[in-house]
Amino acid sequence: MALSPTAAQRRIIDAADPATGRLRGTPAQLAALVKRGLAFRHPRPPHDHFLTPAGHRIREAADGPEAVAVPSEAPAAPDTGGVFAARVGGEEAAPGDPGPARLREVRGAWQGLLELRRMTHPDGSTDRPCAWERSHLVRAAALALEAAGHRPAGPGGGDGYRVRATPQPEAVAVYEPDGGALRACAATLERAGWQVGEHTEARTRARYLLASPRKV
């Protein structure tokens, strides 16, 4: 894990464009932020630098002197290594009711993901999943659900969503024992750019969603 940004790096982060996360600084300053995982260099000319989700979280964090741990390598998208993990439901060490800090993290991660979509899609669209989401299906679907305010299941089960991998390529299963909540999860994923169908397990007769990232 890398250390928190220096005071000079924090000033560059704080001065980032609030809408796009675009950064301004010397090449050495921007390269240092990339190395710490707080910025990425856009692959297309003019090769501007933008905040990563980790950088967005630092920018949006409450003022204070505490250090913020970030990945030592630049992440491709949110939820890439210990700093933030979307709730998939059923985690043994899951926290209780989300507090302001958690809500801030989720909101920042989701906004960072939308920005990643905009920057990596040739048409700049944010209405469909990007390549990172296709390679991290469970975490991407869970982030969409948590960011929309859905409640993940606790370690003991019960109400709340659970996102799980499936044998099918580019598809995740979403379980939620409450039928109305399951349909609400489907609506959220559809708005987030996923194709969703509702199915019934042959053995348990439990209803679940099968969701895949939309390509067009």
C-alpha positions as CSV (number, residue, x, y, z in Angstrom):
1,M,0.0,0.0,0.0
2,A,1.2,3.5,-0.7
3,L,1.3,6.4,1.7
4,S,-1.2,9.2,1.7
5,P,-0.5,12.0,-0.9
6,T,1.9,14.7,0.0
7,A,0.6,18.2,0.6
8,A,1.6,19.3,-2.9
9,Q,-0.2,16.3,-4.4
10,R,-3.3,17.0,-2.3
11,R,-3.4,20.5,-3.6
12,I,-3.4,19.1,-7.2
13,I,-6.1,16.6,-6.3
14,D,-8.3,19.3,-4.6
15,A,-7.9,21.5,-7.7
16,A,-9.2,18.8,-10.1
17,D,-12.1,19.6,-12.2
18,P,-15.2,18.7,-10.1
19,A,-17.1,17.3,-13.0
20,T,-14.5,15.3,-14.9
21,G,-11.6,14.9,-12.4
22,R,-9.2,16.4,-14.9
23,L,-5.9,17.3,-13.3
24,R,-3.4,20.0,-14.0
25,G,0.3,19.9,-12.9
26,T,3.8,19.3,-14.1
27,P,4.6,16.1,-15.9
28,A,6.6,14.9,-12.8
29,Q,3.7,15.8,-10.5
30,L,1.1,13.9,-12.6
31,A,3.4,10.9,-13.0
32,A,3.8,10.7,-9.2
33,L,0.0,10.7,-8.8
34,V,-0.3,7.9,-11.4
35,K,2.4,5.9,-9.5
36,R,0.4,6.2,-6.3
37,G,-2.8,5.0,-8.0
38,L,-4.5,8.4,-7.7
39,A,-4.6,9.4,-11.3
40,F,-4.5,7.8,-14.8
41,R,-3.2,9.1,-18.1
42,H,-5.8,9.0,-20.8
43,P,-4.6,6.7,-23.7
44,R,-5.9,9.1,-26.4
45,P,-4.4,12.5,-27.3
46,P,-4.0,15.0,-25.7
47,H,-3.2,12.4,-23.0
48,D,-4.7,14.4,-20.1
49,H,-4.6,13.1,-16.6
50,F,-7.7,12.3,-14.5
51,L,-8.4,11.2,-11.0
52,T,-8.9,7.5,-10.4
53,P,-11.8,6.4,-8.1
54,A,-9.2,6.4,-5.3
55,G,-8.2,10.0,-6.1
56,H,-11.9,11.0,-6.2
57,R,-12.4,9.5,-2.7
58,I,-9.5,11.4,-1.3
59,R,-10.9,14.6,-2.9
60,E,-14.3,14.0,-1.4
61,A,-13.2,12.8,2.0
62,A,-13.9,14.9,5.0
63,D,-11.1,17.4,5.9
64,G,-8.6,16.0,8.3
65,P,-5.0,15.1,8.7
66,E,-5.5,11.3,8.7
67,A,-3.6,9.3,6.1
68,V,-5.6,7.6,3.3
69,A,-4.2,4.2,2.1
70,V,-4.3,3.7,-1.7
71,P,-3.0,1.0,-4.0
72,S,0.6,1.2,-4.9
73,E,-0.2,0.6,-8.6
74,A,-2.7,2.7,-10.6
75,P,-6.1,0.9,-10.5
76,A,-8.1,0.4,-13.6
77,A,-11.4,1.2,-11.8
78,P,-13.0,1.2,-8.4
79,D,-12.7,-1.7,-6.0
80,T,-9.3,-3.0,-7.2
81,G,-7.4,-3.9,-4.0
82,G,-8.4,-3.3,-0.5
83,V,-9.2,0.4,-0.4
84,F,-12.8,0.0,-1.3
85,A,-14.9,-3.1,-1.9
86,A,-18.5,-3.0,-2.9
87,R,-20.8,-5.1,-0.7
88,V,-21.7,-8.3,-2.6
89,G,-23.9,-9.5,0.3
90,G,-23.4,-12.2,2.9
91,E,-19.8,-11.1,3.9
92,E,-18.7,-12.5,7.2
93,A,-16.9,-9.3,8.2
94,A,-19.5,-6.9,6.8
95,P,-20.2,-3.7,8.8
96,G,-23.6,-2.9,10.2
97,D,-25.7,0.0,9.0
98,P,-23.7,2.2,6.6
99,G,-22.5,5.4,8.1
100,P,-21.6,8.7,6.3
101,A,-18.1,7.6,5.6
102,R,-19.3,4.4,3.8
103,L,-22.0,6.3,1.9
104,R,-19.3,8.8,0.8
105,E,-17.0,5.9,-0.4
106,V,-19.8,4.3,-2.4
107,R,-20.9,7.5,-4.0
108,G,-17.3,8.4,-4.9
109,A,-16.6,4.9,-6.3
110,W,-19.8,5.0,-8.5
111,Q,-19.0,8.5,-9.8
112,G,-15.4,7.3,-10.5
113,L,-16.8,4.3,-12.4
114,L,-19.1,6.6,-14.5
115,E,-16.1,8.7,-15.3
116,L,-14.1,5.6,-16.3
117,R,-17.0,4.7,-18.7
118,R,-16.9,8.1,-20.2
119,M,-13.2,8.1,-20.7
120,T,-12.9,4.6,-22.1
121,H,-15.9,4.4,-24.4
122,P,-15.1,5.8,-27.9
123,D,-18.4,7.7,-27.9
124,G,-17.9,9.0,-24.3
125,S,-21.1,7.3,-23.1
126,T,-21.8,6.4,-19.5
127,D,-25.0,4.4,-20.0
128,R,-23.3,1.0,-20.5
129,P,-20.6,-1.0,-18.6
130,C,-17.0,-0.6,-19.6
131,A,-14.2,-3.2,-20.0
132,W,-13.3,-3.1,-16.3
133,E,-16.9,-4.1,-15.4
134,R,-16.8,-7.0,-17.8
135,S,-13.7,-8.4,-16.1
136,H,-15.1,-7.8,-12.6
137,L,-18.7,-8.7,-13.0
138,V,-19.6,-9.4,-9.4
139,R,-18.0,-6.3,-8.0
140,A,-19.4,-4.1,-10.7
141,A,-23.0,-5.3,-10.3
142,A,-22.7,-5.0,-6.5
143,L,-21.4,-1.4,-6.8
144,A,-24.4,-0.5,-9.0
145,L,-26.8,-1.9,-6.4
146,E,-25.1,-0.5,-3.3
147,A,-24.7,3.0,-4.9
148,A,-28.5,3.0,-5.7
149,G,-29.2,2.4,-2.0
150,H,-30.1,-1.3,-2.0
151,R,-29.3,-3.2,1.2
152,P,-26.9,-6.1,1.0
153,A,-27.6,-9.3,2.9
154,G,-25.8,-9.7,6.2
155,P,-23.5,-12.6,7.2
156,G,-26.5,-14.6,8.5
157,G,-28.6,-14.3,5.3
158,G,-32.1,-12.9,5.5
159,D,-33.3,-10.0,3.5
160,G,-30.9,-8.1,1.3
161,Y,-29.2,-8.7,-2.1
162,R,-26.4,-11.2,-2.8
163,V,-24.4,-11.0,-6.0
164,R,-22.7,-14.2,-7.1
165,A,-20.7,-15.5,-10.0
166,T,-22.2,-18.0,-12.5
167,P,-20.8,-20.5,-14.9
168,Q,-22.2,-18.4,-17.8
169,P,-19.8,-16.0,-19.4
170,E,-20.4,-12.3,-18.6
171,A,-23.3,-13.0,-16.2
172,V,-23.9,-12.7,-12.5
173,A,-26.8,-14.0,-10.4
174,V,-28.5,-11.6,-7.9
175,Y,-30.5,-13.1,-5.1
176,E,-33.0,-11.3,-2.9
177,P,-35.7,-13.2,-1.0
178,D,-38.2,-10.3,-1.2
179,G,-39.9,-10.3,-4.6
180,G,-40.4,-6.5,-4.6
181,A,-36.8,-5.8,-3.7
182,L,-35.6,-8.3,-6.4
183,R,-37.6,-6.4,-9.0
184,A,-36.2,-3.1,-7.7
185,C,-32.6,-4.6,-8.1
186,A,-33.5,-5.5,-11.7
187,A,-34.6,-2.0,-12.4
188,T,-31.4,-0.5,-10.9
189,L,-29.2,-2.8,-13.0
190,E,-31.1,-2.0,-16.1
191,R,-30.6,1.7,-15.5
192,A,-26.9,1.0,-15.0
193,G,-26.6,-0.6,-18.4
194,W,-27.1,-4.3,-17.6
195,Q,-29.4,-6.8,-19.4
196,V,-31.5,-8.5,-16.7
197,G,-33.8,-11.5,-16.7
198,E,-35.7,-13.1,-13.8
199,H,-35.4,-16.9,-13.4
200,T,-36.3,-19.7,-11.0
201,E,-33.9,-22.2,-9.6
202,A,-35.1,-25.7,-10.5
203,R,-34.0,-27.2,-7.1
204,T,-35.0,-24.5,-4.6
205,R,-37.6,-22.7,-6.6
206,A,-35.9,-19.5,-5.5
207,R,-36.3,-16.5,-7.8
208,Y,-33.1,-14.7,-8.9
209,L,-31.8,-12.3,-11.5
210,L,-29.3,-13.2,-14.3
211,A,-27.6,-10.0,-15.3
212,S,-25.1,-9.3,-18.1
213,P,-23.4,-6.0,-19.1
214,R,-25.1,-4.4,-22.1
215,K,-22.8,-4.0,-25.1
216,V,-24.8,-1.4,-27.1
